[in-house]
Amino acid sequence: MVGGGVLVLGGTEAFSAVEAERSLSVAAAEDGDALLGLDLASSVQAGVDDQDLVALTNNTDAPLDVSLTLLNPAQGNLSTANLSIDSGATRSILVSGDGDSPTGQDALPFGIGASRDSMGLSLERSVAVTAGPTSKQRISDETRNGNAAFTISYRVSRVELEVENVDAGYIGPETYTEGAREGTVSYPPGGGSDGGAGGDTYEFRFRVYDQSGEITDLYTEVTTTATGSDPPGDDLGDENDPMLVGFSVSNDEQWTNNRFTVDYEVEPRDDFRNVEVRFDNAENDWSDATKSNDTAPTGTVVYPAAGQRQGGVNGDTYDVTVEVYNQNGIPVDSGTISIVAGSNETVDWP
């Protein structure tokens, strides 16, 4: 009971109507068109500053005084706790989430109160909280024919990446500033042979940012030598990404020419792009190759193609890697087996 009248709440995101001694000229409505319209964020991240939490719209014919509180103040800070919203105006409230905030659906509850003259009303709402910023990166060494080259994939909030050849003083550092949450960049930019030579040492420095500036705890530095072999690094996938279920590699030989047949299975999910199969000859780089296939959930890759002879000689050991990519070109899952050319065997993963 408010001011002698009855407060009615309708819908899931708004006040619907109120009857009071000094009634307001507004009809019952749902969501954004209600007495005080609410447009909730779908989720916020723990540990990220200045995120949209809720947009408030005053659908009455006079200003409203509005207050907001986090039901658990330890979960973060609001951009403002008290404000006045003119008739017809919309104001956005931001939240800076604490890094230790619980995550999950409806994990951030908050209260809203609105008042005018003798009328007052209040309600509680909540939004989901997802995990805070992380820094994941993967460096692929694409060095060939004595020319150093790398492909760098990342999953972060916002990243500044610096690549420096520490052996060749005439080559300056190259800096990439990327605003997308995930992506892939190439070094040297645009390809070519101006990034140094095989055998040179490189440093990769990853600086991660959110709205408030650099997150120093997520700074990462990787040092590697350009050899054509990838430095250690995990895939960038999580539970929602396409997944490699398994694959088999069969070797068959005819007149000392070798061929490898890879049969794979993936769980593609919505953002599946393709698989890449890398054939890395541990003894002879001239027979290395990478083949791609976008067939799912099963597919086959053959190397070399019929009539070709790049498959290496008997006794050479191949590391065969099947890697799954999402639509943004990010490697999210992979597996590797070793097989000997000329063995006429089949090896399964996992």
C-alpha positions as CSV (number, residue, x, y, z in Angstrom):
1,M,0.0,0.0,0.0
2,V,1.5,3.3,-1.1
3,G,-0.1,6.7,-0.3
4,G,-3.4,5.1,0.2
5,G,-3.3,3.2,-3.1
6,V,-2.1,-0.2,-4.4
7,L,1.3,-0.7,-6.2
8,V,1.0,-3.2,-9.1
9,L,4.1,-4.7,-10.6
10,G,3.8,-6.2,-14.1
11,G,6.1,-7.8,-16.6
12,T,9.6,-8.9,-15.7
13,E,11.5,-5.6,-16.3
14,A,9.3,-2.7,-15.2
15,F,6.8,-1.0,-12.9
16,S,3.4,-1.4,-14.5
17,A,1.0,1.1,-12.7
18,V,0.3,2.8,-9.5
19,E,-2.8,4.1,-7.8
20,A,-2.2,6.8,-5.2
21,E,-3.8,9.8,-3.6
22,R,-1.9,12.0,-6.1
23,S,-2.2,9.7,-9.1
24,L,0.0,9.8,-12.2
25,S,-1.4,10.0,-15.7
26,V,0.1,6.8,-17.0
27,A,-1.5,3.6,-18.1
28,A,-0.5,0.1,-17.1
29,A,2.2,-1.2,-19.5
30,E,5.0,-3.7,-19.8
31,D,8.8,-3.3,-19.9
32,G,10.3,-0.2,-21.5
33,D,6.9,1.6,-21.8
34,A,6.0,1.2,-18.2
35,L,5.8,3.8,-15.5
36,L,9.6,3.5,-15.0
37,G,10.9,1.5,-18.0
38,L,13.9,-0.7,-17.5
39,D,16.2,-2.0,-20.1
40,L,18.5,-4.5,-18.4
41,A,21.9,-5.6,-19.6
42,S,22.0,-9.3,-20.6
43,S,25.1,-9.8,-18.4
44,V,28.1,-8.1,-16.9
45,Q,31.7,-9.3,-16.3
46,A,33.4,-9.6,-13.0
47,G,36.4,-7.4,-12.7
48,V,35.4,-5.0,-15.5
49,D,34.7,-1.3,-14.9
50,D,32.0,0.9,-16.3
51,Q,29.7,-1.6,-17.9
52,D,26.0,-1.0,-18.8
53,L,23.8,-2.3,-16.1
54,V,20.4,-0.8,-16.7
55,A,18.8,2.1,-18.7
56,L,16.0,3.8,-16.9
57,T,13.2,5.7,-18.8
58,N,10.7,8.0,-17.1
59,N,7.4,7.5,-18.9
60,T,5.5,9.8,-16.5
61,D,4.6,13.4,-17.1
62,A,6.9,14.8,-14.3
63,P,10.4,14.2,-13.0
64,L,11.1,11.1,-10.9
65,D,13.7,10.7,-8.2
66,V,15.4,7.3,-8.5
67,S,17.8,5.4,-6.3
68,L,19.7,2.2,-6.9
69,T,21.6,-0.1,-4.6
70,L,23.5,-3.3,-5.1
71,L,22.0,-5.9,-2.7
72,N,25.5,-7.1,-2.0
73,P,27.8,-4.0,-2.1
74,A,30.9,-6.1,-2.2
75,Q,30.1,-7.1,-5.8
76,G,31.0,-3.7,-7.2
77,N,30.2,0.0,-7.5
78,L,27.5,1.8,-9.4
79,S,28.2,5.0,-11.4
80,T,25.5,6.8,-9.4
81,A,23.2,5.8,-6.6
82,N,20.7,8.7,-6.7
83,L,19.4,10.7,-9.7
84,S,16.5,12.7,-11.0
85,I,15.1,11.7,-14.4
86,D,13.0,14.2,-16.3
87,S,9.8,13.3,-18.0
88,G,10.5,11.3,-21.2
89,A,14.2,11.1,-20.5
90,T,16.4,8.0,-20.3
91,R,19.5,7.6,-18.0
92,S,22.0,4.7,-18.1
93,I,23.5,3.3,-14.9
94,L,27.0,1.7,-15.1
95,V,28.5,-0.9,-12.8
96,S,32.1,-1.7,-12.1
97,G,32.2,-5.4,-11.1
98,D,34.4,-6.7,-8.4
99,G,36.9,-9.3,-9.6
100,D,35.8,-11.8,-6.9
101,S,32.1,-11.4,-7.6
102,P,30.1,-14.7,-7.9
103,T,29.3,-15.7,-11.4
104,G,26.1,-17.2,-12.9
105,Q,22.6,-16.4,-13.9
106,D,21.0,-13.7,-11.8
107,A,24.2,-13.4,-9.8
108,L,24.1,-9.6,-9.4
109,P,20.9,-8.5,-7.7
110,F,20.1,-4.8,-7.2
111,G,17.3,-2.7,-6.0
112,I,15.5,0.3,-7.6
113,G,13.3,2.9,-5.9
114,A,11.4,5.7,-7.6
115,S,9.5,8.5,-5.9
116,R,7.5,11.7,-6.6
117,D,5.7,13.7,-3.9
118,S,3.8,11.3,-1.7
119,M,4.3,8.3,-4.1
120,G,7.0,5.7,-3.7
121,L,7.7,2.4,-5.3
122,S,10.5,-0.1,-5.4
123,L,11.5,-3.5,-6.9
124,E,14.5,-5.8,-7.2
125,R,16.1,-7.1,-10.4
126,S,19.2,-9.1,-11.2
127,V,21.5,-9.8,-14.2
128,A,23.9,-12.6,-15.0
129,V,27.6,-12.3,-14.1
130,T,30.2,-13.9,-16.4
131,A,33.9,-14.5,-15.7
132,G,36.2,-11.5,-15.8
133,P,38.9,-10.7,-18.3
134,T,41.4,-13.3,-19.2
135,S,44.4,-13.3,-21.5
136,K,44.8,-16.3,-23.9
137,Q,47.2,-16.3,-26.8
138,R,48.6,-18.7,-29.2
139,I,51.8,-18.2,-31.4
140,S,52.2,-20.3,-34.5
141,D,55.6,-20.3,-36.1
142,E,55.3,-20.1,-39.8
143,T,59.0,-19.7,-40.6
144,R,59.8,-21.1,-44.1
145,N,62.8,-21.0,-46.4
146,G,64.8,-19.0,-44.0
147,N,62.2,-16.2,-43.6
148,A,60.7,-15.7,-40.1
149,A,57.0,-15.4,-39.9
150,F,54.4,-15.9,-37.1
151,T,50.6,-16.0,-36.7
152,I,49.4,-14.7,-33.3
153,S,45.9,-15.5,-32.1
154,Y,44.4,-14.0,-29.0
155,R,41.3,-13.9,-26.8
156,V,41.3,-11.0,-24.4
157,S,39.3,-7.8,-23.6
158,R,41.5,-5.4,-25.6
159,V,45.1,-6.2,-26.4
160,E,48.2,-4.3,-27.4
161,L,50.7,-6.7,-28.8
162,E,54.4,-5.9,-29.5
163,V,56.7,-8.1,-31.5
164,E,60.4,-7.5,-31.4
165,N,63.3,-9.2,-33.2
166,V,65.9,-9.0,-30.5
167,D,68.7,-10.2,-32.7
168,A,68.3,-7.9,-35.8
169,G,68.9,-4.4,-34.6
170,Y,67.9,-2.9,-37.9
171,I,64.3,-4.2,-37.5
172,G,62.2,-2.1,-35.1
173,P,59.5,-3.5,-32.9
174,E,56.0,-3.9,-34.5
175,T,53.0,-2.9,-32.4
176,Y,49.4,-4.1,-32.9
177,T,46.5,-2.6,-31.1
178,E,43.3,-4.7,-31.4
179,G,39.9,-3.7,-30.0
180,A,38.1,-7.0,-30.9
181,R,37.7,-9.6,-28.1
182,E,39.4,-12.2,-30.3
183,G,41.4,-12.2,-33.5
184,T,44.5,-13.1,-35.4
185,V,47.4,-11.0,-36.6
186,S,50.4,-11.8,-38.8
187,Y,54.1,-10.9,-38.4
188,P,55.6,-9.4,-40.4
189,P,52.4,-7.3,-41.3
190,G,51.2,-8.1,-44.7
191,G,53.5,-11.1,-45.1
192,G,56.8,-10.9,-46.9
193,S,60.3,-11.4,-45.7
194,D,61.0,-8.2,-43.8
195,G,60.6,-9.6,-40.3
196,G,64.0,-11.3,-39.9
197,A,65.5,-14.7,-40.5
198,G,65.1,-18.2,-39.3
199,G,67.1,-18.6,-36.1
200,D,66.4,-15.1,-34.9
201,T,65.0,-14.7,-31.4
202,Y,61.6,-12.8,-30.9
203,E,59.8,-11.4,-28.0
204,F,56.0,-11.2,-27.9
205,R,54.5,-8.8,-25.3
206,F,50.8,-8.9,-24.6
207,R,49.2,-6.0,-22.7
208,V,45.5,-6.4,-21.8
209,Y,43.1,-3.5,-21.2
210,D,39.6,-2.9,-19.9
211,Q,37.7,0.4,-19.7
212,S,39.8,1.7,-16.8
213,G,43.3,0.9,-18.3
214,E,45.9,-1.8,-18.4
215,I,45.3,-4.9,-16.4
216,T,48.9,-5.5,-15.3
217,D,48.1,-8.9,-13.8
218,L,47.4,-10.2,-17.3
219,Y,50.6,-9.0,-18.9
220,T,52.3,-11.8,-20.7
221,E,55.7,-12.1,-22.4
222,V,56.8,-15.0,-24.7
223,T,60.3,-15.4,-26.1
224,T,60.9,-17.9,-28.9
225,T,63.3,-18.6,-31.8
226,A,62.0,-18.7,-35.3
227,T,62.5,-22.4,-36.3
228,G,59.2,-23.4,-37.9
229,S,58.1,-25.2,-34.7
230,D,55.4,-23.6,-32.5
231,P,56.3,-22.5,-29.0
232,P,54.3,-24.1,-26.2
233,G,50.8,-22.8,-25.9
234,D,47.3,-24.1,-25.3
235,D,44.3,-23.9,-27.6
236,L,42.1,-20.9,-27.0
237,G,38.8,-22.8,-26.7
238,D,36.2,-23.0,-24.0
239,E,33.1,-25.1,-23.4
240,N,31.0,-23.3,-25.9
241,D,33.4,-23.6,-28.9
242,P,33.6,-26.2,-31.6
243,M,35.4,-29.4,-30.4
244,L,37.6,-32.0,-32.0
245,V,36.0,-35.4,-31.2
246,G,38.7,-37.5,-32.8
247,F,40.7,-38.4,-35.9
248,S,42.7,-41.2,-37.5
249,V,45.8,-40.9,-39.8
250,S,46.5,-43.7,-42.3
251,N,49.7,-44.1,-44.2
252,D,50.0,-45.9,-47.5
253,E,53.0,-46.2,-49.8
254,Q,53.5,-46.9,-53.5
255,W,56.9,-46.9,-55.1
256,T,58.5,-45.2,-52.1
257,N,56.0,-42.3,-52.4
258,N,53.9,-41.8,-49.3
259,R,50.4,-40.6,-48.8
260,F,48.5,-39.7,-45.6
261,T,44.7,-39.9,-45.2
262,V,43.2,-38.1,-42.2
263,D,39.6,-38.8,-41.3
264,Y,38.3,-36.5,-38.6
265,E,35.1,-35.8,-36.5
266,V,34.2,-32.5,-34.9
267,E,31.4,-31.2,-32.8
268,P,30.9,-28.1,-34.9
269,R,28.7,-25.7,-32.9
270,D,27.3,-22.6,-34.5
271,D,30.6,-20.7,-35.0
272,F,32.6,-23.6,-36.6
273,R,34.6,-22.4,-39.6
274,N,37.0,-25.2,-40.6
275,V,39.7,-27.6,-39.6
276,E,43.3,-27.3,-40.6
277,V,45.5,-30.4,-40.8
278,R,49.3,-29.7,-40.6
279,F,51.8,-32.3,-41.8
280,D,55.2,-31.6,-40.2
281,N,58.0,-33.7,-41.4
282,A,60.5,-33.8,-38.6
283,E,63.5,-34.6,-40.9
284,N,62.7,-32.6,-44.1
285,D,60.9,-29.2,-44.1
286,W,60.4,-29.3,-47.9
287,S,57.6,-31.8,-47.4
288,D,55.7,-29.9,-44.8
289,A,52.1,-28.9,-45.7
290,T,48.9,-27.6,-44.3
291,K,45.5,-28.6,-45.7
292,S,42.0,-27.2,-44.9
293,N,38.5,-28.6,-44.9
294,D,35.2,-27.1,-43.8
295,T,33.2,-30.3,-43.9
296,A,31.4,-31.2,-40.6
297,P,30.8,-33.1,-38.5
298,T,33.1,-35.5,-40.4
299,G,35.6,-35.0,-43.2
300,T,38.7,-36.3,-44.9
301,V,42.0,-34.7,-45.8
302,V,44.5,-36.4,-48.1
303,Y,48.2,-35.4,-48.5
304,P,49.6,-35.4,-51.1
305,A,46.9,-35.3,-53.7
306,A,46.8,-38.1,-56.3
307,G,49.8,-38.0,-58.6
308,Q,51.9,-35.8,-56.4
309,R,55.0,-36.9,-54.5
310,Q,55.6,-34.4,-51.6
311,G,54.7,-36.9,-49.0
312,G,58.3,-37.6,-47.8
313,V,60.5,-40.6,-47.9
314,N,60.3,-43.8,-46.1
315,G,61.5,-43.6,-42.5
316,D,60.6,-39.9,-42.1
317,T,58.5,-39.2,-39.0
318,Y,55.5,-36.9,-39.4
319,D,53.7,-35.0,-36.6
320,V,50.1,-34.6,-37.9
321,T,48.0,-32.0,-36.1
322,V,44.2,-31.5,-36.6
323,E,43.2,-28.0,-35.4
324,V,39.6,-26.7,-35.2
325,Y,38.9,-23.0,-35.9
326,N,36.0,-20.8,-35.1
327,Q,34.5,-18.1,-37.4
328,N,37.0,-15.5,-36.2
329,G,40.0,-17.7,-37.2
330,I,40.8,-18.7,-33.6
331,P,42.2,-22.2,-32.9
332,V,39.9,-23.6,-30.3
333,D,40.8,-27.3,-30.1
334,S,43.5,-29.6,-31.5
335,G,45.2,-33.0,-31.4
336,T,48.5,-34.3,-32.6
337,I,49.8,-37.8,-33.4
338,S,53.2,-39.0,-34.8
339,I,53.4,-41.5,-37.7
340,V,56.3,-42.8,-39.8
341,A,56.2,-42.6,-43.6
342,G,56.3,-46.0,-45.2
343,S,54.8,-47.7,-42.1
344,N,51.5,-48.5,-43.8
345,E,49.8,-48.1,-40.4
346,T,46.8,-46.2,-39.0
347,V,47.1,-44.1,-35.8
348,D,44.1,-42.9,-33.9
349,W,43.6,-39.8,-31.7
350,P,42.8,-39.6,-28.9
